[in-house]
Amino acid sequence: MPTPITASQLIHQLQTLDPDLPAYLAINPDWPYAHHIGRVVIGHGLNGPAIYIAENGQEDTLPPDVRTELVWAAV
């Protein structure tokens, strides 16, 4: 079972990147697509409060180098 990252861990990872780069969600290893990021909300997770980053439309399939880095199979 995957371990969720905290908001602090996500912020730390994002702070090392160019702030002008577009951000996407990479979704579903069986059909690896890039999705636009939508709203960020706080809701009730299985173990208490959690942050949810909404998907806001599909961009395209993930580039091969991204699939390789994520260790996801090619389509």
Secondary structure, 3 states (H helix, E strand, C coil): CCCCCCHHHHHHHHHCCCCCCCCEEEECCCCCEEEEEEEEEEEEECCEEEEEEEEEEEEEECCHHHHHHHCCCCC
